[in-house]
Amino acid sequence: MPGTALVTGAASGIGRATAHALAARGYVVAVNHLDRAVEAKQVANDVGGIAYDADVSDVTAVAAMVQAAEADLGPLDVAVACAGFDVDVPLADVTPELWDRSLAVILGGCASVIATVGPRMRARRRGSIVAISSELALLGDEDHVHYVTAKSAILGLVRSVAREYGPDQVRVNAICPGPTDTEMLTERWRAEDYRLGIPLQRFGTPAELARAIVDVAEWTWLTGQVVSPNGGVVIQ
């Protein structure tokens, strides 16, 4: 199974852990970042891959990155769309700029990855794409309407593309991480009463989420699915 993988948003957090997990499974990893060259190059050095600076909201930039990565490393077997950001803002204070940027980076970033790696994988009749959503897409949340809207739309994107790409043996799935101990977990989420309300009473680690992402990427009889490692925050 191991070959070449792309991880967007791989300079830190879950993306960085996923790059390490993929490398541990034998993949050569293209490490995407946006204006975080020092961190991304360190990740690339650690995993034996190459760092690529590209704004995932720009499909032209993503296409150029994918072309460069495949020229440098070989055909992509796995793509993980992990780039994103989050801010706590009540709906009344969400600006048009924040709406647009949330949709462009979170949803558009996944769509850009699919639009660029998908046709290449379909032509080879193999490949796996994993889009990173959030457990909040399953729950909703106050002060996060812009974020939850974009993360929820990823689920519809994944389910639809999985049906379209399935006949060409390209798998497309979504991961909805629960609260994970990264720089994106703000003080609001780190409150003791919230942590104790999680059935497992702790936050996930980036390594735990990365393991789930790589496992989903490699499950050959899995497509169009939503997998949510979240410590019991969401139980379905």
Phi, psi and omega in degrees: 000313185304143179203245182238141182225150173243134173234120175273153183063039189265008181282344184202171171058221183296323179298315178298314179298324179292321176300317178295318181294320178295317179297322179295333177275357177107002180280148166269129193245130168271120187257105180273147175206170172229109177059031175230055188299319183297310181295317183294319179295326176294316177300313181300318177297319182295324186259358181075029180248202180227140179267141179227125179270119178201138175278114186293343178285349181254104185297331177293319178293321178293319179299319179294321178296315180297318179299317180293317181297317180291328176291322183280320193244339183113171182304138181282126175264331182225139172228129179243116180267096190243352184294140178181179177205167182207139172222146177275111181217125174300151184305321182297339182256004179285120181277160174304325180295319179292319176304309184296317182291322178298313180293322183292317184278310188285303179281311182297327178297318176294316181297322179295319178297313180299317183295333183263316181275333185303306181299326178293316179294319181297321180295329179270352182057043173194153176147161182217130179240131177237122178258135182264114176258226182197152175296339177292338174294338179267345187243326194079163180193140175289153179065015181219027186300318180298317182290312182294322178301313180293317181293324178293321180296333177301324182294318176294321178300312182297314182297321182288315181294325179301320178292322182287321184271344184307314181300339178263014174065030174253122184264139181225120183224167179236144172247133176246086182295144169276190183300119187238142185283080176229180180293342178280349179276099187283173182301328178305317183278342184274001180301142185299321182293326177291314181301317181290342177280348175284130182310321177276356174056034174201165175273155174287160175256153176306323180296322178295318179292321180298320178299317179297319181298313181292321177300314179297318180301327185264351180288113188280350180243040183221120173205150180072018187255157176244116180248128186235091173281107190218014176070010181098004176302319173243123177238118183237000000 
